[in-house]
Amino acid sequence: MDSLYFLIPIAVLFVALAVKVFFWAVNNGQYDDLETEGRRILFDDDLQASSSETEEKER
């Protein structure tokens, strides 16, 4: 029973910290654009390959 007096406040602090970090991320725009990063990961190589081919053709 004595350990609950120690563990419950620690759990409450962890939850409060997690909520604070979440609201900080939302307020700083971390969740504004969720689609661009996923598309950039999928299509980034194609853009680099086409730009390097264009540079080679210009030489």
GROMACS elastic network, one bead per residue, 0.5 to 0.9 nm:
[ bonds ]
;  ai    aj funct       b0    kb
    1     4     6  0.54352   500
    1     5     6  0.71756   500
    2     5     6  0.54401   500
    2     6     6  0.70496   500
    3     6     6  0.51555   500
    3     7     6  0.60743   500
    3     8     6  0.85280   500
    4     8     6  0.56727   500
    4     9     6  0.84535   500
    5     8     6  0.59858   500
    5     9     6  0.70414   500
    6     9     6  0.61012   500
    6    10     6  0.66908   500
    7    10     6  0.51562   500
    7    11     6  0.61378   500
    7    12     6  0.86523   500
    8    11     6  0.50747   500
    8    12     6  0.61860   500
    8    13     6  0.86304   500
    9    13     6  0.61296   500
    9    14     6  0.86421   500
   10    13     6  0.50462   500
   10    14     6  0.62533   500
   10    15     6  0.86997   500
   11    14     6  0.50794   500
   11    15     6  0.62391   500
   11    16     6  0.85851   500
   12    15     6  0.51399   500
   12    16     6  0.61093   500
   12    17     6  0.85357   500
   13    16     6  0.50420   500
   13    17     6  0.60500   500
   13    18     6  0.85496   500
   14    17     6  0.50604   500
   14    18     6  0.61205   500
   14    19     6  0.86339   500
   15    18     6  0.50515   500
   15    19     6  0.61798   500
   15    20     6  0.85506   500
   16    19     6  0.51538   500
   16    20     6  0.61243   500
   16    21     6  0.86338   500
   17    20     6  0.50457   500
   17    21     6  0.61424   500
   17    22     6  0.85351   500
   18    21     6  0.51600   500
   18    22     6  0.61030   500
   18    23     6  0.86902   500
   19    22     6  0.50515   500
   19    23     6  0.62209   500
   19    24     6  0.85057   500
   20    23     6  0.52900   500
   20    24     6  0.60821   500
   20    25     6  0.86360   500
   21    25     6  0.61685   500
   21    26     6  0.86710   500
   22    25     6  0.51642   500
   22    26     6  0.62937   500
   22    27     6  0.86693   500
   23    27     6  0.60241   500
   23    28     6  0.84792   500
   24    27     6  0.51851   500
   24    28     6  0.61263   500
   24    29     6  0.87647   500
   24    30     6  0.88135   500
   25    28     6  0.51795   500
   25    29     6  0.63983   500
   25    30     6  0.52828   500
   25    31     6  0.73092   500
   26    29     6  0.53937   500
   26    30     6  0.57491   500
   26    31     6  0.59726   500
   26    32     6  0.78869   500
   27    30     6  0.76470   500
   27    31     6  0.88062   500
   28    31     6  0.83755   500
   28    32     6  0.88927   500
   29    32     6  0.51545   500
   29    33     6  0.81435   500
   30    33     6  0.75983   500
   30    34     6  0.85074   500
   31    34     6  0.61121   500
   33    36     6  0.62883   500
   33    37     6  0.79286   500
   34    37     6  0.64979   500
   34    38     6  0.73332   500
   35    38     6  0.54918   500
   35    39     6  0.63768   500
   35    40     6  0.86771   500
   36    39     6  0.52031   500
   36    40     6  0.59762   500
   36    41     6  0.86258   500
   37    41     6  0.61995   500
   37    42     6  0.87055   500
   38    41     6  0.53406   500
   38    42     6  0.65120   500
   38    43     6  0.88022   500
   39    42     6  0.51140   500
   39    43     6  0.59608   500
   39    44     6  0.78573   500
   40    43     6  0.52472   500
   40    44     6  0.50796   500
   40    45     6  0.87045   500
   41    44     6  0.56412   500
   41    45     6  0.81148   500
   42    45     6  0.76014   500
   42    46     6  0.86496   500
   43    46     6  0.55022   500
   43    47     6  0.67558   500
   44    47     6  0.53455   500
   44    48     6  0.64507   500
   44    49     6  0.87524   500
   45    48     6  0.51636   500
   45    49     6  0.60523   500
   45    50     6  0.85679   500
   46    49     6  0.51838   500
   46    50     6  0.61508   500
   46    51     6  0.85784   500
   47    50     6  0.52920   500
   47    51     6  0.61605   500
   47    52     6  0.86351   500
   48    51     6  0.51866   500
   48    52     6  0.61473   500
   48    53     6  0.85855   500
   49    52     6  0.52368   500
   49    53     6  0.61831   500
   49    54     6  0.86482   500
   50    53     6  0.50794   500
   50    54     6  0.61880   500
   50    55     6  0.87087   500
   51    54     6  0.50418   500
   51    55     6  0.62824   500
   51    56     6  0.87540   500
   52    55     6  0.50412   500
   52    56     6  0.62842   500
   52    57     6  0.87195   500
   53    56     6  0.51280   500
   53    57     6  0.62812   500
   53    58     6  0.87453   500
   54    57     6  0.51650   500
   54    58     6  0.63268   500
   54    59     6  0.89798   500
   55    58     6  0.51993   500
   55    59     6  0.66636   500
   56    59     6  0.53957   500
